[in-house]
Amino acid sequence: MTPRRELIALVGADLLSNLGSRISILAIPWLVLETTGSPAKMGVVAAAETLPYLLSSALGPPLADRIGLRRTSILADLGSAGLMVAVALTPWLGFGALVALVALVGTLRGVGDRVKHVMFRPAAQAAGVRLIRLTSVYDGMSRLTTLLAASIGGLLIWWLGATSAILVDASTFAVCALLISTLVRRTTGGAAGSRPESYLRALAGGLRYLGQDRTVLTMLLVISALNMVVNASIAVYIPLWVNDVLGNPAGLGLVLGAFAAGALLGNLLFTTFGSRLRRDLTFAIGAAVSGPPRLLVLALSDDLTVVFAVTFVSGVGIAVVNPLLGVALYERPPADLQSRVIGLAGALAFAGLPLGALLGGWSVTTLGLEPALVTAAVFVLAVTAVPLAAALRPMPKQAPLVDVSDRERVPS
C-alpha cells in the first residue's frame, strides 16, 4: 500500500463515517417523533449527542495519545457501530435508553473524529501532499457529503424507515473501522517515543498552547461566532423569513441550497488557487463575506432573487475559512501537542452551534425578525473585523511555533 493510497483510504473512511452520522442526524429525530410524537423529546435527543461530542472532542485526545491514534480511531468506530445498532432497537428499550445510547455515541464520535483529523498530517506528509491542498479538498468533499446525506437520509427513511436508516449509519462506522485497520498502516501521531504525561498535565499543555497562540485562538473564536450565526439562520432566521415573505417551504431549500452551492464553487476555486493567496487576508475576507451580508439581505430585502445571489456569494466566502484553520492547526502546534490542540479547537469551534438556535429564537422573540437579523449581522461584522484589521497590517512571515513546555513566548 503506497502512502498516497493510505491517505485516500484514511480520508475516505472519515468521509464515510461522516455520511452515516449525517444520515442519523435525520433518522434519530424521526424515530423519536414516530415513537413519542414529542418535538420536545426530539430536542432532548439532539442535545444528548451534541454536548458529549463537544466534551469528548476537548477531553479525549490526551487519552488517545496514550492508546494510540490509529487504535483509538478503530475502537471508537467499532463502539459507535455497536451503539447505533442498539439505538435502532430503542423502540423496544424506551426513551431513556435512547438518550443514554445517543450520549455514548456522541462521546465516541467526538474522540474518533478528532484523532482521524490528527492522522491526516503525517499521512499527507508521507504521501507528499501539501496540507493546504488536503484541507481544501477535504472541506469540499465534506460539504458534498452533507448535501448527499440529506437526500440519502430522506430517501432511506421514506423507503426503509428510520430504524433501517440508523442501521445504515452503524454499517458505515463498521466499514470505516475496517478500512483504517486494514489499509492505514504508516499513519502515526502524538508524542511518539516520549514519556507519557499525566492526563491533566497533557490537557493543560493543549490549553496553554491555545492560550498563547493568538492567531489560532482568533481564528477559532471567529469560526465559533460564524457557526453560532449559521445555526441560528438555519434553525430560526431563514425559516421565519421564508414563511413570512414567501409562504412556501420550497424557498427554504432554495436559500440553503444557494449557500451550499456557493461553498462548493468557492472550495473549487480555493483548491485551485489557494496556495497562491495570502492566508491571513484570505481568511479575514472569507469570514467577513460569509456572515454579515447573508443576514443583512434577509433583513432588508423581500426579493428571493436578491437573497439567493447574496447568499450564494456568502457561501463562496465560507469555503476558505475551514481549510485555512485546518492548515494552521496542522502547521503551527508541535507534533506532541497536536491531538490535544485539535481536540480543544474542535470543541471551541463547534461550541457556537448549540447556542445558535437558542439565541436565534430568543432574539426574534425579544426584538422581532428584522432587528434580530441586523443585530446578528453587526455582531458577526465586529468579530470578523478583528482578523481583517490584523491582516491589513504589514506582518512578518510566521515561523513554526515552538513547544510551549519550553517556556518560550509564542509569537502571535
C-alpha atoms as one frame of an Amber mdcrd trajectory, in Angstrom:
protein
   0.000   0.000   0.000   1.546   3.305  -1.109   1.410   6.382   1.163  -0.931
   8.165  -1.242  -3.379   5.257  -1.190  -3.230   5.162   2.596  -4.105   8.872
   2.667  -7.035   8.256   0.309  -8.215   5.370   2.495  -7.986   7.496   5.653
  -9.855  10.462   4.182 -12.395   8.169   2.538 -13.059   6.353   5.807 -13.581
   9.659   7.603 -15.986  10.925   4.944 -17.892   7.632   5.001 -18.424   7.819
   8.757 -19.474  11.462   8.371 -22.020  10.420   5.746 -23.517   7.886   8.127
 -23.534  10.356  11.016 -25.399  12.931   8.964 -27.960  10.319   7.938 -28.531
   9.503  11.599 -28.960  13.210  12.383 -32.132  12.960  10.291 -33.133   9.422
  11.229 -32.862   9.564  15.029 -35.155  12.600  15.491 -37.585  10.998  13.047
 -37.520   7.804  15.108 -38.243   9.857  18.240 -41.138  11.603  16.511 -42.579
   8.287  15.335 -42.292   6.611  18.732 -43.124   9.506  21.079 -44.815  12.191
  18.976 -42.957  14.796  21.069 -40.978  17.646  19.448 -39.504  18.432  22.875
 -38.018  14.937  23.106 -36.511  15.410  19.646 -34.609  18.392  21.043 -33.535
  16.428  24.111 -32.027  13.696  21.935 -30.177  16.229  19.769 -28.690  17.889
  22.856 -27.822  14.495  24.356 -25.455  13.819  21.468 -24.083  17.336  20.928
 -22.850  18.086  24.453 -20.892  14.809  24.920 -19.479  15.274  21.409 -18.075
  18.682  22.344 -16.750  17.488  25.700 -15.054  14.378  24.335 -13.538  16.392
  21.471 -11.804  18.530  24.076 -11.120  15.982  26.815 -10.498  12.767  24.853
  -7.287  13.431  22.859  -4.871  13.124  25.831  -6.198   9.589  26.341  -5.930
   8.918  22.610  -2.250   9.880  22.736  -1.697   7.156  25.328  -3.718   4.488
  23.499  -2.501   5.419  20.021  -4.371   7.453  17.427  -4.983   4.647  14.937
  -6.136   2.240  17.644  -8.392   4.896  19.181  -9.992   5.591  15.810 -10.711
   1.899  15.205 -12.113   1.343  18.708 -14.274   4.477  18.518 -15.770   3.416
  15.181 -16.415  -0.161  16.314 -18.035   1.108  19.506 -20.149   3.582  17.541
 -21.289   0.807  15.196 -22.460  -1.350  18.102 -24.174   1.557  19.834 -26.031
   2.572  16.667 -27.378  -0.971  16.363 -28.635  -0.593  19.932 -30.172   2.794
  19.053 -32.155   1.091  16.304 -33.639  -1.189  18.987 -34.774   1.650  21.275
 -38.460   1.444  20.277 -38.348  -1.673  22.457 -35.914  -0.266  25.038 -37.561
   3.072  25.829 -36.749   6.780  25.532 -34.357   6.863  28.491 -32.219   4.169
  26.911 -32.182   6.115  23.641 -30.897   9.264  25.357 -28.138   7.305  27.114
 -27.093   5.492  23.937 -27.032   8.671  21.866 -24.877  10.356  24.521 -22.390
   7.474  24.314 -22.363   7.713  20.519 -21.623  11.433  20.767 -18.759  10.720
  23.159 -17.130   8.177  20.844 -17.722  10.278  17.729 -16.053  13.297  19.295
 -12.865  11.362  20.035 -12.933   9.413  16.774 -13.409  12.480  14.588 -10.594
  14.387  16.256  -7.991  11.614  16.075  -8.706  10.993  12.386  -8.028  14.649
  11.700  -4.738  14.453  13.599  -3.791  11.428  11.480  -4.241  13.485   8.294
  -0.996  15.429   8.795   1.535  12.554   8.866  -0.410  10.734   6.157  -0.280
  13.793   3.889   3.417  14.336   4.575   4.211  10.705   3.772   2.212  10.989
   0.541   3.848  14.276  -0.462   0.522  16.145  -0.487   0.514  19.809   0.549
  -1.549  20.429   3.662  -3.425  23.375   2.179  -4.466  21.187  -0.761  -5.571
  18.404   1.590  -7.646  20.685   3.830  -9.361  22.417   0.913 -10.210  19.157
  -0.869 -11.413  17.623   2.393 -13.626  20.622   3.152 -15.212  20.434  -0.296
 -15.799  16.694  -0.031 -17.243  17.144   3.453 -19.711  19.741   2.178 -20.667
  17.460  -0.708 -21.149  14.625   1.781 -23.508  16.813   3.792 -25.602  17.537
   0.702 -25.708  13.870  -0.285 -26.563  12.765   3.246 -29.662  14.953   3.337
 -31.009  13.336   0.172 -29.887   9.799   1.000 -31.165  10.045   4.568 -34.563
  11.293   3.487 -34.907   8.558   0.883 -33.805   5.831   3.308 -36.330   6.971
   5.901 -39.054   7.078   3.247 -38.210   3.714   1.667 -36.997   1.655   4.632
 -37.959   3.559   7.772 -35.924   5.368  10.424 -34.696   2.155  12.064 -33.139
   0.872   8.841 -31.550   4.261   8.164 -29.902   4.110  11.599 -28.586   0.624
  10.800 -27.031   2.058   7.631 -25.169   4.516   9.866 -23.971   1.599  12.004
 -22.626  -0.111   8.895 -20.673   2.993   7.833 -18.885   3.045  11.196 -18.019
  -0.641  10.819 -16.674  -0.147   7.292 -14.673   2.869   8.479 -13.028   0.765
  11.198 -12.284  -1.966   8.640 -10.692   0.479   6.188  -8.398   2.023   8.788
  -7.430  -1.308  10.363  -6.530  -2.913   7.029  -5.377  -0.055   4.775  -3.878
   2.605   7.055  -0.569   1.406   8.468   2.026   4.171   8.377  -0.003   6.925
  10.000   1.142   7.868  13.466   0.784  10.919  15.623   1.050  12.268  19.105
   4.129  12.204  21.219   5.755   9.112  19.822   8.702   7.918  21.852   8.246
  10.437  24.668   7.493   9.692  28.291   3.707   9.632  28.877   2.340  12.634
  30.760  -0.426  12.564  33.310  -3.865  13.219  31.842  -4.293  16.647  33.453
  -0.787  17.742  32.516  -1.360  16.671  28.917  -4.689  18.506  28.744  -3.150
  21.601  30.327  -0.445  21.604  27.659  -3.047  21.906  24.927  -4.927  24.636
  26.782  -1.718  26.555  27.436  -0.755  26.387  23.784  -4.114  27.693  22.590
  -3.995  30.480  25.128  -0.606  31.626  23.821  -1.162  31.213  20.083  -3.283
  34.282  19.450  -3.536  33.647  15.716  -5.170  30.230  16.076  -7.294  31.387
  19.009  -8.616  34.338  16.999  -9.473  32.066  14.077 -11.325  29.701  16.414
 -13.338  32.475  18.048 -14.325  33.827  14.629 -15.406  30.378  13.427 -17.338
  29.724  16.638 -19.211  33.003  16.127 -19.889  32.120  12.484 -21.158  28.673
  13.474 -23.461  30.239  16.040 -24.999  32.596  13.488 -25.173  29.916  10.786
 -27.095  27.606  13.114 -29.394  30.446  14.168 -30.043  31.141  10.487 -30.798
  27.517   9.625 -32.942  26.856  12.685 -34.731  30.198  13.055 -33.973  33.156
  10.783 -34.264  31.617   7.319 -37.379  29.507   8.069 -39.127  32.566   9.521
 -38.135  34.749   6.565 -39.332  32.117   4.102 -42.618  31.736   5.970 -43.237
  35.486   6.314 -42.116  36.568   2.845 -42.669  33.591   0.555 -45.189  31.477
   2.417 -43.770  28.419   0.650 -41.398  25.939   2.326 -39.747  25.261  -1.036
 -37.997  28.597  -0.583 -36.147  27.178   2.405 -34.392  24.655   0.193 -33.539
  27.345  -2.360 -31.915  29.660   0.180 -29.983  26.891   1.938 -29.053  25.390
  -1.416 -27.665  28.726  -2.601 -25.255  28.834   0.331 -24.190  25.224  -0.213
 -23.697  25.751  -3.949 -21.621  28.861  -3.311 -19.497  26.952  -0.816 -18.825
  24.203  -3.352 -17.789  26.730  -6.004 -15.631  28.580  -3.500 -13.968  25.357
  -2.484 -13.176  24.501  -6.095 -11.625  27.939  -6.599  -9.658  27.761  -3.358
  -8.385  24.260  -4.110  -7.079  25.572  -7.435  -5.677  28.946  -6.401  -5.462
  28.851  -2.590  -1.738  28.159  -2.378  -1.054  31.489  -4.130  -3.109  33.596
  -1.720  -2.054  35.345   1.462  -3.600  33.212   4.181  -4.441  35.738   6.895
  -6.085  38.188   4.495  -7.969  35.416   2.677  -9.318  34.059   5.976 -10.405
  37.512   7.148 -12.165  38.407   3.892 -13.818  34.996   3.656 -15.156  35.261
   7.206 -16.426  38.803   6.634 -18.170  37.861   3.372 -19.709  34.654   4.739
 -21.611  36.169   7.666 -22.973  39.739   7.694 -24.179  40.014   4.050 -26.453
  36.956   4.186 -28.034  38.243   7.410 -28.495  41.825   6.216 -30.095  40.782
   2.936 -32.787  38.861   4.841 -33.464  41.958   6.942 -33.518  44.415   4.043
 -34.948  42.532   1.050 -38.126  40.640   0.182 -36.775  39.595  -3.226 -35.848
  35.907  -3.405 -33.502  36.535  -6.342 -31.501  39.096  -4.365 -31.414  36.858
  -1.293 -30.334  33.898  -3.429 -27.495  35.873  -5.050 -26.126  37.354  -1.817
 -26.405  34.022  -0.015 -24.521  32.348  -2.870 -21.667  34.862  -2.546 -21.575
  34.294   1.214 -21.233  30.582   0.516 -18.222  31.283  -1.688 -16.673  33.200
   1.211 -17.161  30.456   3.798 -15.272  27.967   1.620 -11.855  29.346   2.601
 -12.424  29.513   6.356 -12.242  25.869   7.449  -9.337  24.850   5.170  -7.200
  27.735   6.422  -7.958  26.873  10.033  -7.054  23.261   9.253  -3.691  24.275
   7.806  -2.943  26.429  10.858  -3.769  23.554  13.212  -1.528  21.174  11.261
   1.438  23.503  10.753   1.676  25.549  13.952   1.389  23.237  17.003   4.282
  20.831  17.685   3.523  17.183  16.966   3.328  16.114  20.608   0.614  18.696
  21.319  -1.294  18.416  18.080  -4.006  15.934  19.052  -4.833  17.935  22.184
  -4.832  21.264  20.352  -7.019  19.922  17.533  -9.422  18.387  20.046  -9.777
  21.602  22.018 -10.020  23.589  18.790 -12.853  21.411  17.514 -14.786  21.814
  20.743 -14.333  25.590  20.710 -15.255  25.930  17.033 -18.419  23.843  17.456
 -19.405  25.457  20.758 -21.366  28.096  18.878 -23.681  25.534  17.282 -25.923
  24.690  20.262 -26.019  28.354  21.288 -27.070  29.494  17.827 -30.586  28.087
  17.773 -31.251  29.202  21.358 -30.039  32.763  20.789 -31.767  32.919  17.416
 -35.131  32.064  18.923 -34.602  34.404  21.873 -33.536  37.331  19.671 -36.568
  37.046  17.390 -38.938  36.732  20.345 -37.376  39.754  22.036 -36.577  42.043
  19.094 -38.514  40.798  16.078 -37.056  39.175  12.962 -35.564  42.193  11.157
 -33.920  43.773  14.247 -32.600  40.349  15.259 -31.027  39.878  11.826 -29.395
  43.319  11.910 -28.109  42.735  15.443 -26.628  39.370  14.457 -25.018  40.933
  11.376 -23.423  43.710  13.439 -22.139  41.145  15.946 -20.517  38.992  13.261
 -19.116  42.055  11.496 -17.476  43.168  14.744 -15.999  39.708  15.311 -14.673
  39.346  11.764 -13.246  42.879  11.811 -10.551  41.742  14.260  -8.687  39.364
  11.905  -9.389  41.678   8.953  -7.749  44.630  10.694  -4.804  42.458  11.711
  -4.423  41.101   8.178  -4.290  44.587   6.693  -1.303  45.468   8.890   2.136
  44.570   7.495   3.224  41.369   9.233   6.496  39.398   9.103   6.371  35.839
   7.852   5.406  33.465  10.699   7.855  30.748  11.622   6.586  27.429  13.026
   5.720  27.687  16.687   7.728  26.007  19.421   6.546  23.723  22.191   5.076
  25.846  24.978   6.599  23.474  27.511   9.942  25.127  26.678   8.513  28.297
  28.283   9.394  30.377  25.243   6.884  33.014  24.324   4.733  32.022  21.365
   4.699  34.730  18.676   1.327  35.978  17.513
